[in-house]
Amino acid sequence: MASIYLKGNTIRVQATFADFDGNATDPEVIKFITYDNKYTKLSEITLSSANKVDTGIYYYDYTIPNNVGKSYYYEFYGEIGGNPTLNRREFSAKFV
């Protein structure tokens, strides 16, 4: 089940990147991407070491828009050794 948040609120989301052996590792490229419920890309942000919590662990503070639908997807996209790795989650937003 998707998490439910309030529109206009800022949420902190986090992802861990690992190599094929399961060891936490820092990707060469890291992006935070959001999509609406029709999989249309809403935003794409390139992350930096400022978003790093620890080796392989990154976060992003995302403010949920007031003017778009109810269901969203966010994705942490990374490249490790030139190979893409994704961490994608669904969430819902409502105006109360």
C-alpha positions in Angstrom: 0.0 0.0 0.0 1.3 3.5 -0.9 2.0 6.0 1.8 -0.4 9.0 2.0 0.9 12.5 2.4 -0.6 16.0 2.4 -0.3 18.1 -0.8 2.1 21.0 -0.2 4.0 19.2 2.5 7.7 18.4 2.2 8.7 14.8 2.7 12.2 13.3 3.0 12.7 10.2 1.0 15.8 8.0 1.0 17.4 5.2 -1.0 20.3 2.8 -0.6 22.5 1.8 -3.6 24.4 -1.4 -3.6 26.7 -3.3 -5.9 25.9 -6.8 -7.2 27.4 -8.3 -4.0 25.0 -6.3 -1.8 27.7 -3.9 -0.6 26.6 -0.2 -0.2 28.3 1.8 -2.8 28.1 5.4 -4.2 26.8 5.7 -7.7 28.6 7.8 -10.3 25.3 9.4 -11.3 22.4 10.0 -8.9 19.0 11.5 -9.9 15.7 11.9 -8.1 12.8 11.7 -10.5 9.0 12.1 -10.0 6.1 10.8 -12.1 2.4 11.3 -12.0 -0.1 8.5 -12.1 0.2 8.2 -15.9 4.0 7.8 -15.6 4.6 11.3 -17.0 7.8 12.7 -15.7 7.2 15.7 -13.4 10.7 16.6 -12.3 14.3 15.3 -12.5 16.9 16.5 -10.1 20.6 15.5 -10.1 21.8 14.8 -6.6 25.2 15.5 -5.2 27.3 14.7 -2.1 25.1 17.2 -0.2 22.3 14.6 -0.3 24.6 11.8 1.0 23.9 10.3 4.4 26.5 7.6 4.3 28.2 5.3 1.7 25.4 4.4 -0.8 22.7 6.2 1.1 21.1 9.3 -0.3 18.0 11.4 0.5 16.0 14.1 -1.1 13.5 16.6 0.4 10.5 16.7 -2.0 7.7 19.2 -1.7 4.5 17.7 -3.0 2.8 20.0 -5.6 -0.7 21.2 -4.9 -1.8 21.3 -8.5 -1.5 17.7 -9.7 -3.2 14.4 -9.2 -3.5 12.0 -6.3 -1.0 9.3 -7.1 2.7 9.8 -7.6 5.9 7.8 -8.1 9.4 8.8 -7.1 12.5 7.2 -8.3 16.1 7.3 -7.2 18.2 6.5 -10.3 21.8 5.7 -10.0 24.6 4.3 -12.2 27.2 2.0 -10.8 30.0 1.0 -13.1 27.8 2.3 -16.0 24.9 0.1 -15.1 21.6 1.7 -14.1 20.0 0.8 -10.7 16.6 2.0 -9.7 14.7 2.4 -6.4 11.0 3.3 -7.1 8.1 3.8 -4.8 4.5 4.9 -5.1 2.8 7.5 -2.8 -0.5 9.3 -2.6 -1.3 12.9 -1.8 -4.4 14.6 -0.8 -5.6 18.1 0.3 -7.3 18.1 3.7 
